[in-house]
Amino acid sequence: KAGVTQTPRYLIKTRGQQVTLSCSPISGHRSVSWYQQTPGQGLQFLFEYFSETQRNKGNFPGRFSGRQFSNSRSEMNVSTLELGDSALYLCASSLSGPVDYTFGSGTRLTVV
Amino acid sequence: GENVEQHPSTLSVQEGDSAVIKCTYSDSASNYFPWYKQELGKGPQLIIDIRSNVGEKKDQRIAVTLNKTAKHFSLHITETQPEDSAVYFCAARVGGKLIFGQGTELSVKP
């Protein structure tokens, strides 16, 4: 079966800009969770979407937002980019909640 | 607060030896403990998990043990092979999310 697809793989943005990342989950999976991975902080939970509703949210500022469409595809948006937002953003797909996650390969965001 | 501590941060073993990675969690309500393997340029891949009603689970060369009283869980890899070289993460479920350990970089030398 097809895996979790994240696009784009790499992105370079300037401070102050905004960015949108996309995640297509495994067919049939209704839960999409987003994590930020950095060398210093490790893997940190951003938010989870289930059936187009944000069900859980981590401790990130309001500049980080997301949404989920009726086909379960999800996007996350980061506005007013800061240097510290440089990270690997990972999307995890599951039937429901944080069990049996399948992760995508991530989007590497670099803010300059 | 919510925290998972993982040790060691790096581990080097000879091919054929065993490797053990240990984690400690803080939230006593956690009931699901997965382990992930992350290779360079890839996302984490689930390799084994254990739920709180089970003390040990094995899958071929890998096994996980859980001590709920002590809030410890460990990953055991036997007969290590060079392709086991990667970063391994433990995690604990807290509500609707996973809290991850900081990772262990495992190097298996031929």
Backbone of each chain as ProteinMPNN parsed JSONL, in Angstrom:
{"seq_chain_A": "KAGVTQTPRYLIKTRGQQVTLSCSPISGHRSVSWYQQTPGQGLQFLFEYFSETQRNKGNFPGRFSGRQFSNSRSEMNVSTLELGDSALYLCASSLSGPVDYTFGSGTRLTVV", "coords_chain_A": {"N_chain_A": [[0.848, -1.19, 0.0], [0.347, 2.343, -0.542], [2.497, 4.715, 1.029], [2.846, 7.319, 3.513], [2.722, 10.503, 2.229], [4.664, 13.33, 1.982], [4.917, 16.672, 1.029], [6.542, 19.79, 0.156], [9.761, 18.041, -0.103], [11.998, 19.478, 0.619], [12.601, 22.836, 1.673], [13.324, 26.243, 1.473], [13.121, 29.186, 3.175], [12.627, 32.719, 3.858], [13.094, 34.71, 6.79], [10.133, 35.906, 8.327], [8.485, 35.27, 6.242], [5.76, 33.108, 5.138], [4.766, 29.617, 5.247], [3.518, 26.642, 3.728], [2.899, 23.287, 4.34], [2.363, 19.978, 3.116], [0.509, 16.937, 3.613], [-0.278, 13.686, 2.74], [-2.173, 11.121, 3.896], [-2.106, 7.541, 4.626], [-4.336, 5.571, 2.733], [-7.586, 5.402, 3.995], [-6.862, 6.019, 6.564], [-7.788, 8.22, 9.099], [-6.723, 9.929, 10.899], [-4.346, 12.447, 11.295], [-1.282, 13.467, 12.402], [1.043, 15.977, 13.393], [4.508, 16.553, 13.796], [7.37, 18.271, 15.05], [10.788, 18.059, 14.402], [13.877, 18.61, 15.817], [17.443, 18.966, 16.352], [18.013, 19.867, 18.959], [15.617, 19.893, 20.518], [14.375, 17.548, 19.894], [11.715, 15.306, 18.987], [8.68, 16.872, 18.765], [5.28, 17.307, 19.535], [2.9, 18.796, 17.454], [0.135, 19.142, 16.459], [-3.011, 17.305, 16.115], [-5.2, 16.105, 13.663], [-8.45, 14.912, 13.043], [-10.915, 13.558, 11.116], [-11.344, 16.075, 9.873], [-11.256, 17.846, 11.99], [-9.514, 19.627, 14.51], [-8.12, 17.803, 16.995], [-6.308, 17.505, 19.031], [-3.741, 19.514, 20.514], [-0.436, 20.768, 20.604], [2.19, 22.49, 22.466], [2.788, 24.941, 20.929], [3.291, 28.174, 19.4], [0.64, 30.38, 18.143], [1.301, 30.875, 15.533], [1.672, 28.579, 14.226], [-0.37, 26.511, 12.453], [-3.042, 24.406, 11.246], [-4.887, 22.258, 9.005], [-7.428, 19.964, 7.907], [-8.617, 18.132, 5.185], [-11.591, 16.855, 3.498], [-10.815, 14.49, 2.308], [-8.96, 13.508, 3.996], [-6.383, 14.435, 3.658], [-3.851, 16.619, 4.858], [-2.766, 19.879, 5.792], [-0.166, 21.978, 7.051], [0.536, 25.173, 8.324], [2.89, 27.736, 8.701], [3.271, 30.881, 9.899], [4.883, 34.106, 9.617], [7.74, 33.414, 9.734], [10.45, 32.292, 11.773], [13.982, 32.081, 12.582], [14.356, 29.953, 14.298], [12.412, 28.172, 13.56], [13.38, 26.442, 11.766], [13.588, 23.143, 10.856], [12.848, 19.576, 10.773], [9.804, 18.65, 9.595], [7.402, 16.408, 10.438], [4.859, 14.199, 9.422], [2.358, 12.112, 10.706], [0.42, 9.302, 10.13], [-2.569, 7.592, 11.016], [-5.082, 5.161, 12.008], [-6.647, 6.016, 14.125], [-5.724, 8.33, 16.382], [-2.665, 8.291, 18.449], [-1.569, 5.703, 17.952], [0.119, 3.036, 16.411], [1.371, 4.664, 14.452], [2.229, 5.726, 11.14], [4.871, 7.249, 9.755], [5.635, 9.958, 7.518], [8.307, 10.882, 5.22], [9.026, 13.406, 5.811], [9.305, 17.045, 5.759], [11.912, 19.125, 5.135], [12.551, 22.104, 6.493], [14.177, 25.124, 6.061], [14.993, 28.148, 7.459], [16.113, 31.274, 6.572]], "CA_chain_A": [[0.0, 0.0, 0.0], [1.113, 3.569, -0.593], [2.812, 5.23, 2.346], [2.48, 8.703, 3.802], [3.451, 11.374, 1.303], [4.807, 14.711, 2.41], [5.504, 17.558, 0.033], [7.727, 19.331, -0.561], [10.771, 17.408, 0.746], [12.892, 20.523, 1.107], [12.061, 24.183, 1.517], [14.126, 27.32, 2.062], [12.305, 30.395, 3.274], [13.235, 33.859, 4.533], [12.402, 35.166, 8.0], [8.983, 36.753, 8.098], [7.573, 34.672, 5.248], [4.925, 32.019, 5.631], [4.983, 28.396, 4.483], [2.476, 25.607, 3.844], [3.398, 21.932, 4.097], [1.254, 19.083, 2.811], [0.639, 15.533, 4.005], [-1.331, 12.769, 2.292], [-2.046, 9.926, 4.74], [-2.427, 6.242, 4.05], [-5.748, 5.463, 2.415], [-8.371, 4.826, 5.08], [-6.474, 6.63, 7.835], [-8.486, 9.479, 9.299], [-5.972, 10.765, 11.842], [-3.052, 12.971, 10.848], [-0.606, 14.239, 13.454], [2.257, 16.671, 12.937], [5.581, 16.684, 14.774], [8.561, 19.016, 14.666], [11.998, 17.391, 14.874], [15.095, 19.411, 15.797], [18.51, 18.317, 17.132], [17.998, 20.283, 20.358], [14.361, 19.583, 21.208], [13.876, 16.227, 19.519], [10.413, 15.239, 18.334], [7.666, 17.532, 19.58], [3.93, 17.242, 18.964], [2.284, 20.075, 17.059], [-1.314, 18.963, 16.548], [-3.631, 16.154, 15.466], [-6.49, 16.302, 13.024], [-9.242, 13.693, 12.84], [-12.179, 13.895, 10.435], [-11.371, 17.512, 9.571], [-11.304, 18.641, 13.222], [-8.318, 19.547, 15.34], [-8.538, 17.065, 18.185], [-5.31, 17.736, 20.06], [-2.8, 20.572, 20.148], [0.759, 20.856, 21.437], [2.538, 23.798, 23.012], [3.431, 25.803, 19.937], [2.566, 29.449, 19.248], [-0.447, 30.421, 17.184], [1.817, 30.982, 14.157], [1.579, 27.224, 13.677], [-1.768, 26.124, 12.312], [-3.214, 23.318, 10.296], [-6.249, 21.911, 8.64], [-7.571, 18.67, 7.251], [-9.66, 18.153, 4.171], [-12.52, 15.727, 3.572], [-10.132, 13.264, 1.866], [-7.989, 13.279, 5.07], [-5.126, 15.158, 3.444], [-3.69, 17.695, 5.84], [-1.75, 20.909, 5.569], [0.167, 22.824, 8.181], [1.006, 26.474, 7.914], [3.644, 28.503, 9.681], [3.331, 32.273, 9.457], [5.94, 34.944, 10.202], [8.8, 32.457, 10.039], [11.623, 32.668, 12.569], [15.111, 31.183, 12.351], [14.156, 28.782, 15.133], [11.43, 27.253, 12.96], [14.111, 25.499, 10.92], [13.378, 21.815, 11.449], [12.197, 18.562, 9.947], [8.396, 18.537, 9.989], [6.955, 15.05, 10.154], [3.437, 13.917, 9.476], [2.099, 10.715, 11.066], [-0.923, 8.878, 9.742], [-3.047, 6.42, 11.744], [-6.543, 4.99, 11.945], [-7.206, 6.909, 15.131], [-4.878, 8.639, 17.519], [-1.214, 8.072, 18.385], [-1.244, 4.282, 17.988], [0.469, 2.499, 15.088], [1.693, 5.727, 13.511], [3.142, 5.599, 10.012], [5.4, 8.575, 9.474], [6.186, 10.294, 6.216], [9.749, 11.163, 5.247], [9.224, 14.74, 6.366], [9.681, 18.225, 4.984], [13.031, 19.836, 5.782], [12.379, 23.55, 6.339], [15.297, 25.963, 6.485], [14.643, 29.565, 7.471], [17.363, 32.049, 6.506]], "C_chain_A": [[0.882, 1.238, 0.0], [1.322, 4.076, 0.825], [2.287, 6.632, 2.531], [3.35, 9.611, 2.934], [3.466, 12.803, 1.821], [5.478, 15.517, 1.3], [5.532, 18.98, 0.553], [8.711, 18.63, 0.38], [11.69, 18.446, 1.381], [12.314, 21.896, 0.773], [13.017, 25.16, 2.176], [13.289, 28.59, 2.02], [13.079, 31.468, 4.033], [12.418, 34.211, 5.776], [11.248, 36.084, 7.658], [8.0, 36.197, 7.082], [6.682, 33.634, 5.92], [5.143, 30.795, 4.735], [3.82, 27.435, 4.731], [3.063, 24.264, 3.461], [2.193, 21.007, 3.92], [1.56, 17.642, 3.215], [-0.56, 14.748, 3.486], [-1.189, 11.463, 3.064], [-2.31, 8.648, 3.951], [-3.931, 6.172, 3.837], [-6.496, 4.774, 3.549], [-8.019, 5.387, 6.449], [-7.127, 8.001, 7.966], [-7.759, 10.437, 10.233], [-4.641, 11.164, 11.235], [-2.488, 13.822, 11.977], [0.668, 14.842, 12.885], [3.233, 16.801, 14.097], [6.709, 17.52, 14.176], [9.769, 18.287, 15.232], [13.2, 18.311, 14.713], [16.159, 18.703, 16.62], [18.422, 18.648, 18.621], [16.774, 19.818, 21.131], [13.797, 18.203, 20.872], [12.551, 16.319, 18.789], [9.36, 15.837, 19.254], [6.342, 17.593, 18.83], [3.402, 18.633, 18.668], [0.77, 20.019, 17.215], [-1.749, 17.699, 15.829], [-4.965, 16.581, 14.873], [-7.155, 14.945, 12.796], [-10.578, 14.116, 12.255], [-12.38, 15.402, 10.346], [-11.408, 18.417, 10.796], [-9.983, 18.504, 13.971], [-8.717, 18.931, 16.681], [-7.57, 17.285, 19.349], [-4.312, 18.779, 19.573], [-1.643, 20.57, 21.121], [1.021, 22.278, 21.87], [3.36, 24.634, 22.047], [2.616, 27.081, 19.796], [1.531, 29.388, 18.132], [-0.005, 30.576, 15.735], [1.752, 29.621, 13.443], [0.1, 26.831, 13.618], [-1.871, 25.001, 11.297], [-4.665, 23.18, 9.903], [-6.24, 20.545, 7.976], [-8.771, 18.727, 6.32], [-10.506, 16.881, 4.252], [-11.882, 14.42, 3.101], [-9.002, 12.874, 2.825], [-6.628, 13.908, 4.835], [-5.048, 16.338, 4.401], [-2.615, 18.669, 5.383], [-1.43, 21.563, 6.905], [0.803, 24.098, 7.645], [1.797, 27.109, 9.06], [3.76, 29.922, 9.142], [4.484, 32.988, 10.17], [7.121, 34.089, 10.669], [9.944, 33.082, 10.83], [12.732, 31.659, 12.301], [14.929, 29.866, 13.107], [13.122, 27.797, 14.608], [12.099, 26.263, 12.016], [14.082, 24.125, 11.579], [12.922, 20.849, 10.37], [10.766, 18.434, 10.464], [7.867, 17.198, 9.486], [5.453, 14.933, 10.32], [3.283, 12.432, 9.805], [0.638, 10.399, 10.804], [-1.31, 7.661, 10.577], [-4.554, 6.312, 11.605], [-7.207, 5.949, 12.933], [-6.198, 7.115, 16.24], [-3.454, 8.153, 17.376], [-0.806, 6.609, 18.512], [-0.976, 3.818, 16.569], [0.67, 3.606, 14.055], [2.501, 5.17, 12.337], [3.586, 7.01, 9.671], [5.758, 8.727, 7.999], [7.672, 10.575, 6.347], [10.058, 12.58, 5.71], [9.485, 15.819, 5.33], [10.767, 18.939, 5.767], [12.883, 21.312, 5.473], [13.604, 24.268, 6.878], [14.868, 27.412, 6.368], [15.94, 30.374, 7.54], [17.08, 33.55, 6.688]], "O_chain_A": [[2.017, 1.204, 0.476], [0.474, 3.905, 1.701], [1.4, 7.083, 1.805], [4.574, 9.484, 2.92], [2.42, 13.405, 2.067], [6.474, 15.091, 0.716], [4.646, 19.367, 1.316], [8.483, 18.64, 1.589], [12.104, 18.307, 2.532], [11.646, 22.092, -0.242], [13.469, 24.938, 3.299], [12.814, 29.007, 0.963], [14.042, 31.183, 4.745], [11.2, 34.03, 5.802], [11.374, 36.949, 6.79], [6.834, 36.59, 7.052], [6.832, 33.327, 7.102], [5.637, 30.914, 3.614], [3.223, 27.423, 5.807], [3.652, 24.115, 2.39], [1.134, 21.233, 4.506], [2.705, 17.192, 3.166], [-1.71, 15.097, 3.756], [-0.188, 10.764, 2.907], [-2.682, 8.679, 2.779], [-4.707, 6.655, 4.661], [-6.099, 3.704, 4.01], [-8.794, 5.245, 7.395], [-7.033, 8.835, 7.066], [-8.125, 11.607, 10.349], [-3.9, 10.324, 10.724], [-3.124, 14.766, 12.445], [1.291, 14.268, 11.992], [2.848, 17.113, 15.224], [6.967, 17.484, 12.973], [9.782, 17.931, 16.411], [13.51, 18.744, 13.603], [15.823, 17.915, 17.504], [18.726, 17.799, 19.459], [16.889, 19.393, 22.28], [12.843, 17.75, 21.504], [12.29, 17.28, 18.066], [9.166, 15.374, 20.378], [6.302, 17.896, 17.637], [3.447, 19.528, 19.512], [0.192, 20.761, 18.01], [-1.0, 17.101, 15.057], [-5.743, 17.309, 15.488], [-6.508, 13.971, 12.411], [-11.287, 14.938, 12.835], [-13.436, 15.93, 10.694], [-11.575, 19.629, 10.662], [-9.409, 17.418, 14.058], [-9.549, 19.477, 17.405], [-7.972, 17.253, 20.512], [-4.07, 18.911, 18.373], [-1.836, 20.393, 22.324], [0.191, 23.166, 21.672], [4.504, 24.986, 22.336], [1.409, 27.087, 20.038], [1.537, 28.483, 17.297], [-0.809, 30.433, 14.815], [1.777, 29.545, 12.214], [-0.587, 26.826, 14.64], [-0.916, 24.689, 10.586], [-5.543, 23.887, 10.399], [-5.202, 20.041, 7.546], [-9.806, 19.306, 6.649], [-10.173, 15.949, 4.984], [-12.361, 13.344, 3.459], [-8.184, 12.011, 2.505], [-5.793, 13.911, 5.74], [-6.057, 16.972, 4.711], [-1.678, 18.301, 4.674], [-2.291, 21.691, 7.776], [1.515, 24.085, 6.64], [1.414, 27.023, 10.227], [4.288, 30.135, 8.051], [4.986, 32.522, 11.193], [7.448, 34.054, 11.855], [10.348, 34.221, 10.597], [12.479, 30.539, 11.858], [15.301, 28.8, 12.615], [12.973, 26.704, 15.154], [11.448, 25.344, 11.519], [14.503, 23.968, 12.725], [12.65, 21.23, 9.231], [10.55, 18.142, 11.64], [7.882, 16.903, 8.291], [4.864, 15.498, 11.242], [3.992, 11.592, 9.25], [-0.259, 11.139, 11.209], [-0.476, 6.789, 10.823], [-5.22, 7.241, 11.147], [-8.199, 6.604, 12.612], [-5.856, 6.176, 16.958], [-3.064, 7.661, 16.318], [0.217, 6.312, 19.129], [-1.717, 4.143, 15.642], [0.199, 3.501, 12.923], [3.333, 4.279, 12.501], [2.764, 7.863, 9.336], [6.129, 7.765, 7.327], [8.232, 10.515, 7.442], [11.214, 12.916, 5.971], [9.836, 15.54, 4.184], [10.568, 19.312, 6.923], [13.064, 21.734, 4.331], [14.017, 24.045, 8.016], [14.431, 27.854, 5.305], [16.756, 30.187, 8.442], [18.006, 34.36, 6.663]]}, "seq_chain_B": "GENVEQHPSTLSVQEGDSAVIKCTYSDSASNYFPWYKQELGKGPQLIIDIRSNVGEKKDQRIAVTLNKTAKHFSLHITETQPEDSAVYFCAARVGGKLIFGQGTELSVKP", "coords_chain_B": {"N_chain_B": [[6.014, 17.187, 34.898], [5.225, 16.147, 31.507], [7.398, 13.767, 30.367], [9.997, 11.901, 28.82], [12.759, 10.033, 29.353], [15.732, 8.92, 27.836], [18.284, 6.511, 27.476], [21.351, 4.889, 26.44], [22.689, 7.924, 24.85], [24.324, 7.47, 22.707], [25.442, 4.425, 21.234], [27.642, 1.869, 20.688], [28.27, -1.179, 19.172], [29.621, -4.476, 18.529], [29.1, -6.391, 15.59], [26.706, -8.935, 15.933], [26.648, -8.85, 18.676], [24.574, -7.954, 21.549], [22.222, -5.248, 22.008], [21.032, -2.766, 24.213], [18.573, -0.46, 25.054], [17.34, 2.03, 27.173], [14.431, 3.461, 28.697], [12.667, 5.927, 30.602], [9.584, 7.013, 31.889], [7.3, 9.675, 32.805], [4.549, 10.132, 33.178], [2.072, 8.518, 34.823], [-0.28, 7.668, 33.717], [0.223, 6.851, 31.179], [-0.151, 4.416, 28.617], [0.741, 3.115, 26.413], [3.528, 2.189, 24.56], [5.658, 2.784, 22.189], [8.401, 1.91, 19.959], [10.687, 3.425, 17.761], [12.548, 3.394, 14.727], [14.871, 5.348, 13.079], [16.237, 6.079, 10.069], [18.806, 7.701, 8.154], [17.613, 10.53, 6.492], [15.03, 9.641, 6.408], [11.669, 9.17, 7.705], [10.653, 8.337, 11.109], [10.283, 4.859, 11.825], [7.969, 2.526, 12.94], [8.92, -0.097, 15.018], [8.388, -1.894, 17.072], [5.959, -2.286, 19.671], [4.458, -1.838, 22.933], [1.873, -2.504, 25.213], [0.285, -1.411, 28.272], [-0.737, -3.549, 29.68], [0.863, -5.657, 29.339], [3.93, -7.333, 29.977], [6.173, -8.034, 28.542], [7.293, -8.237, 25.164], [8.017, -9.84, 22.112], [9.659, -9.879, 18.956], [11.063, -11.578, 16.658], [14.351, -10.691, 16.431], [14.146, -8.566, 18.129], [13.018, -7.201, 21.244], [10.83, -5.965, 23.759], [10.573, -4.739, 27.045], [8.531, -3.966, 29.856], [8.172, -2.181, 32.821], [5.847, -1.207, 34.793], [5.539, -0.323, 37.394], [7.981, 0.794, 38.083], [8.102, 2.582, 36.061], [9.629, 2.131, 33.756], [10.886, 1.197, 30.547], [12.312, -0.956, 28.094], [14.358, -1.571, 25.202], [15.505, -4.377, 23.486], [17.91, -5.632, 21.392], [18.974, -8.423, 19.752], [21.764, -10.335, 18.424], [22.958, -8.354, 16.673], [23.105, -6.55, 13.554], [24.824, -4.905, 10.817], [22.908, -3.405, 9.413], [21.176, -2.664, 11.398], [22.068, -0.313, 12.353], [21.222, 2.925, 13.21], [19.09, 5.641, 14.338], [17.339, 5.277, 17.317], [14.199, 5.701, 18.818], [12.344, 5.93, 21.792], [8.98, 6.117, 23.02], [6.128, 7.469, 24.762], [2.668, 7.221, 25.245], [0.672, 10.001, 25.849], [-2.318, 10.998, 26.522], [-3.654, 12.307, 23.614], [-1.297, 12.236, 22.154], [2.186, 11.416, 21.374], [4.967, 11.32, 23.521], [8.308, 11.723, 23.029], [11.483, 10.13, 23.6], [14.919, 11.33, 23.649], [16.432, 10.005, 21.801], [18.627, 7.376, 20.601], [21.666, 6.845, 19.167], [22.588, 4.178, 17.414], [25.326, 2.236, 16.566], [26.517, -0.345, 14.648], [29.235, -2.281, 14.346], [30.959, -3.959, 11.778]], "CA_chain_B": [[5.385, 17.312, 33.59], [5.354, 15.018, 30.6], [8.803, 13.627, 30.029], [10.544, 10.565, 28.597], [14.224, 10.076, 29.327], [16.265, 7.773, 27.092], [19.731, 6.306, 27.633], [22.313, 5.99, 26.291], [22.459, 8.737, 23.662], [25.027, 6.763, 21.643], [25.757, 3.055, 21.593], [28.413, 1.205, 19.648], [28.428, -2.606, 19.466], [30.144, -5.313, 17.455], [28.095, -7.241, 14.931], [26.46, -10.179, 16.651], [26.408, -8.557, 20.088], [23.248, -7.423, 21.879], [22.129, -3.821, 22.335], [19.911, -2.465, 25.101], [18.275, 0.965, 25.207], [16.404, 2.137, 28.284], [13.642, 4.694, 28.799], [11.869, 6.164, 31.795], [8.537, 7.995, 31.603], [6.851, 10.345, 34.029], [3.095, 10.142, 33.336], [1.612, 7.183, 35.194], [-1.449, 7.322, 32.905], [0.666, 6.334, 29.879], [-0.516, 3.006, 28.479], [1.2, 2.621, 25.108], [4.954, 2.521, 24.505], [6.24, 2.321, 20.924], [9.796, 2.172, 19.623], [10.842, 3.79, 16.363], [13.886, 3.401, 14.129], [14.95, 6.383, 12.058], [17.432, 6.058, 9.238], [19.124, 9.012, 7.592], [16.767, 10.998, 5.394], [13.712, 9.013, 6.447], [10.891, 9.375, 8.911], [10.715, 7.213, 12.053], [9.518, 3.666, 11.458], [7.58, 1.733, 14.104], [9.511, -1.43, 14.972], [7.715, -2.72, 18.058], [5.29, -1.493, 20.699], [3.942, -2.63, 24.046], [0.811, -1.85, 25.957], [0.559, -1.478, 29.709], [-1.203, -4.786, 30.28], [1.813, -6.689, 28.928], [5.244, -7.062, 30.549], [7.242, -8.266, 27.581], [6.849, -8.59, 23.816], [9.183, -10.173, 21.294], [9.451, -10.026, 17.517], [12.328, -12.037, 16.077], [15.545, -10.295, 17.186], [13.89, -7.43, 19.015], [12.09, -7.433, 22.343], [10.626, -4.82, 24.622], [10.078, -5.064, 28.376], [7.884, -2.837, 30.52], [7.981, -2.251, 34.267], [4.959, -0.07, 35.062], [5.754, 0.171, 38.751], [9.169, 1.645, 38.051], [7.962, 3.476, 34.89], [10.767, 1.873, 32.877], [10.734, 0.225, 29.48], [13.607, -1.144, 27.43], [14.427, -2.244, 23.898], [16.618, -5.308, 23.403], [18.168, -6.157, 20.051], [19.982, -9.485, 19.81], [22.452, -10.667, 17.167], [22.903, -7.122, 15.882], [23.652, -6.568, 12.204], [25.131, -3.533, 10.385], [21.691, -2.693, 9.003], [20.483, -2.159, 12.586], [22.612, 1.022, 12.641], [20.197, 3.953, 13.003], [18.705, 6.294, 15.596], [16.16, 4.643, 17.892], [13.439, 6.549, 19.733], [11.234, 5.389, 22.553], [7.912, 7.1, 23.195], [5.029, 7.091, 25.647], [1.433, 7.926, 24.893], [0.066, 10.862, 26.86], [-3.522, 11.507, 25.891], [-3.713, 12.159, 22.162], [-0.003, 12.443, 21.504], [3.332, 10.673, 21.883], [6.125, 12.046, 24.041], [9.459, 10.952, 22.583], [12.807, 10.273, 24.184], [15.835, 12.126, 22.815], [17.036, 9.171, 20.769], [19.895, 6.674, 20.791], [22.323, 6.531, 17.895], [23.195, 2.854, 17.491], [26.278, 1.915, 15.511], [26.904, -1.75, 14.689], [30.476, -2.394, 13.579], [31.14, -5.31, 11.218]], "C_chain_B": [[5.58, 16.074, 32.759], [6.801, 14.906, 30.13], [9.139, 12.161, 29.804], [12.052, 10.727, 28.497], [14.755, 8.787, 28.706], [17.773, 7.729, 27.243], [20.152, 4.985, 26.999], [21.985, 6.833, 25.053], [23.203, 8.162, 22.459], [25.425, 5.388, 22.155], [26.471, 2.407, 20.412], [28.63, -0.244, 20.045], [29.056, -3.301, 18.271], [29.003, -6.143, 16.871], [27.962, -8.553, 15.691], [26.215, -9.99, 18.142], [24.961, -8.091, 20.283], [23.328, -5.935, 22.197], [20.885, -3.601, 23.192], [19.78, -0.954, 25.247], [17.165, 1.087, 26.248], [15.701, 3.49, 28.3], [12.867, 4.727, 30.108], [10.837, 7.222, 31.467], [7.97, 8.537, 32.91], [5.345, 10.229, 34.269], [2.568, 8.736, 33.618], [0.382, 6.736, 34.4], [-1.05, 6.77, 31.54], [0.378, 4.841, 29.778], [-0.044, 2.382, 27.174], [2.611, 3.134, 24.886], [5.552, 1.96, 23.218], [7.73, 2.641, 20.821], [9.887, 2.418, 18.119], [12.315, 3.746, 15.966], [13.888, 4.446, 13.034], [16.295, 6.316, 11.353], [17.597, 7.423, 8.575], [18.209, 9.356, 6.419], [15.376, 10.403, 5.371], [12.963, 9.404, 7.72], [11.031, 8.187, 9.848], [9.803, 6.073, 11.612], [9.231, 2.867, 12.722], [8.168, 0.327, 13.987], [8.868, -2.392, 15.971], [7.025, -1.795, 19.054], [4.777, -2.415, 21.791], [2.888, -1.812, 24.766], [0.937, -2.193, 27.43], [0.062, -2.759, 30.373], [-0.286, -5.971, 29.954], [3.181, -6.336, 29.5], [6.39, -7.199, 29.568], [6.63, -8.647, 26.239], [8.085, -8.804, 22.961], [8.777, -10.31, 19.83], [10.801, -10.311, 16.89], [13.495, -11.558, 16.944], [15.315, -9.126, 18.138], [12.849, -7.786, 20.066], [11.979, -6.139, 23.143], [10.082, -5.319, 25.954], [9.529, -3.798, 29.017], [7.741, -3.132, 32.007], [7.161, -1.029, 34.663], [5.183, 0.516, 36.449], [6.913, 1.167, 38.779], [9.111, 2.667, 36.924], [9.18, 3.376, 33.983], [10.314, 0.988, 31.737], [12.016, 0.204, 28.661], [13.435, -1.868, 26.106], [15.678, -3.115, 23.892], [16.721, -5.784, 21.959], [19.267, -7.202, 20.168], [20.578, -9.709, 18.423], [22.447, -9.478, 16.204], [23.618, -7.279, 14.544], [23.927, -5.122, 11.773], [23.887, -2.73, 9.986], [20.816, -2.259, 10.184], [20.978, -0.76, 12.961], [21.592, 2.087, 12.242], [20.018, 4.695, 14.329], [17.395, 5.662, 16.058], [15.514, 5.591, 18.904], [12.424, 5.708, 20.489], [10.185, 6.493, 22.686], [6.885, 6.549, 24.168], [3.806, 7.903, 25.237], [0.962, 8.728, 26.098], [-1.157, 11.496, 26.2], [-3.491, 11.249, 24.389], [-2.398, 12.342, 21.444], [1.033, 11.484, 22.067], [4.374, 11.662, 22.397], [7.33, 11.174, 23.739], [10.672, 11.173, 23.479], [13.711, 10.997, 23.194], [16.557, 11.302, 21.755], [18.354, 8.546, 21.172], [20.462, 6.357, 19.42], [23.087, 5.224, 18.062], [24.099, 2.635, 16.282], [26.712, 0.464, 15.678], [28.108, -1.922, 13.769], [30.689, -3.825, 13.092], [32.404, -5.969, 11.753]], "O_chain_B": [[6.055, 15.054, 33.26], [7.354, 15.848, 29.562], [8.635, 11.284, 30.506], [12.554, 11.47, 27.654], [14.279, 7.696, 29.019], [18.456, 8.749, 27.152], [19.37, 4.033, 27.02], [21.087, 6.478, 24.29], [22.772, 8.339, 21.319], [25.708, 5.203, 23.339], [25.968, 2.399, 19.289], [29.123, -0.516, 21.14], [29.031, -2.791, 17.151], [28.072, -6.538, 17.573], [28.952, -9.194, 16.043], [25.644, -10.861, 18.797], [24.228, -7.867, 19.321], [24.375, -5.431, 22.604], [19.826, -4.172, 22.932], [20.756, -0.258, 25.527], [16.181, 0.349, 26.214], [16.288, 4.52, 27.966], [12.469, 3.693, 30.644], [11.163, 8.227, 30.834], [8.137, 7.942, 33.975], [4.9, 10.225, 35.417], [2.613, 7.866, 32.748], [0.038, 5.554, 34.409], [-1.907, 6.269, 30.811], [0.625, 4.088, 30.719], [-0.395, 1.242, 26.867], [2.879, 4.33, 25.0], [5.915, 0.785, 23.165], [8.242, 3.525, 21.508], [9.261, 1.725, 17.317], [13.203, 4.026, 16.772], [13.019, 4.444, 12.162], [17.349, 6.476, 11.969], [16.644, 8.193, 8.456], [18.056, 8.575, 5.48], [14.619, 10.627, 4.427], [13.552, 9.903, 8.679], [11.486, 7.126, 9.423], [8.707, 6.293, 11.098], [10.144, 2.564, 13.489], [7.95, -0.362, 12.99], [8.818, -3.595, 15.717], [7.454, -0.659, 19.257], [4.674, -3.626, 21.597], [3.002, -0.594, 24.907], [1.616, -3.152, 27.795], [0.411, -3.026, 31.523], [-0.606, -7.123, 30.248], [3.559, -5.164, 29.51], [7.44, -6.576, 29.725], [5.584, -9.295, 26.181], [9.066, -8.067, 23.058], [7.691, -10.796, 19.514], [11.584, -9.398, 16.626], [13.612, -11.987, 18.092], [16.223, -8.747, 18.877], [11.928, -8.563, 19.817], [12.908, -5.334, 23.194], [9.234, -6.212, 25.992], [10.007, -2.696, 28.749], [7.253, -4.191, 32.401], [7.709, 0.058, 34.848], [5.031, 1.721, 36.649], [6.838, 2.225, 39.404], [9.982, 3.533, 36.836], [9.7, 4.383, 33.501], [9.458, 0.123, 31.922], [12.716, 1.21, 28.548], [12.511, -2.658, 25.914], [16.767, -2.662, 24.243], [15.751, -6.273, 21.379], [20.367, -6.901, 20.631], [19.999, -9.337, 17.403], [21.989, -9.588, 15.067], [24.589, -8.025, 14.415], [23.319, -4.2, 12.316], [23.829, -1.519, 10.199], [19.821, -1.561, 9.99], [20.369, -0.094, 13.799], [21.155, 2.146, 11.093], [20.706, 4.413, 15.311], [16.454, 5.53, 15.276], [16.194, 6.197, 19.733], [11.73, 4.878, 19.903], [10.485, 7.669, 22.482], [6.78, 5.34, 24.375], [3.893, 9.092, 24.93], [0.866, 8.213, 27.212], [-1.026, 12.429, 25.408], [-3.322, 10.112, 23.949], [-2.384, 12.582, 20.236], [0.811, 10.829, 23.086], [4.625, 12.7, 21.786], [7.375, 10.013, 24.146], [10.863, 12.252, 24.04], [13.328, 11.246, 22.051], [17.231, 11.867, 20.894], [19.104, 9.102, 21.974], [19.822, 5.686, 18.611], [24.1, 5.167, 18.758], [23.693, 2.824, 15.135], [27.22, 0.085, 16.733], [28.007, -1.729, 12.558], [30.613, -4.778, 13.868], [32.709, -7.104, 11.388]]}, "name": "protein", "num_of_chains": 2, "seq": "KAGVTQTPRYLIKTRGQQVTLSCSPISGHRSVSWYQQTPGQGLQFLFEYFSETQRNKGNFPGRFSGRQFSNSRSEMNVSTLELGDSALYLCASSLSGPVDYTFGSGTRLTVVGENVEQHPSTLSVQEGDSAVIKCTYSDSASNYFPWYKQELGKGPQLIIDIRSNVGEKKDQRIAVTLNKTAKHFSLHITETQPEDSAVYFCAARVGGKLIFGQGTELSVKP"}
